[in-house]
Amino acid sequence: MKKVKILGIDPGLATVGFAAVQFFPTEIYNFGVFRTDAGKSLPERLSEIAADFSEICEKFEPDFLAIEDLVFVKNVTNGLAVAHARGVILQIAAARGVPIVEILPKDVKLKICGYGNAPKKQVQKMVQKLFDLENLPRPDDAADALAIAFVARKETGNFKLK
């Protein structure tokens, strides 16, 4: 298999988790979060996300963007904010010609932990094992981005997620 660079994204308005990972062979280039200031307006926060995401795309030059799909469960207001952030990220990736893989949170947890409702701590522990990390990946948004990239790696090859 050829080397594939995937940018995993756990979208949010306050915090966006990211993971820049190469697969085949596996190498983590960087992972973490970028945050927006809650005291700023929605357009200002989206602009911050756009600038941070664009910078990561320029540094990493991903072959694919893997992003968590949006699911409205309880908090519709929070879901709308996440939808705005996702929209900015998706637009930038599309404008750069980066193919996009969208994965439901339940599918990420199922593929990483074997259970679709796994708690965040369990995802962190499994990501630590899968990537052979010395420490637990923190914060959990960054661990989620690593998990998203890991699950999406199969979408980039000759086989699809099942």
ABEGO torsion letter per residue (X at the ends): XBBBBBBBBBBBAABBBBBBBBBOBBBBABBEBBBBBAABBAAAAAAAAAAAAAAAAAAAGBABBBBBBBBBAABAAAAAAAAAAAAAAAAAAAAAGBBBBBBBAAAAAAAAAGBAABBAAAAAAAAAAAAGBABBBOBAAAAAAAAAAAAAAAAABABBBX
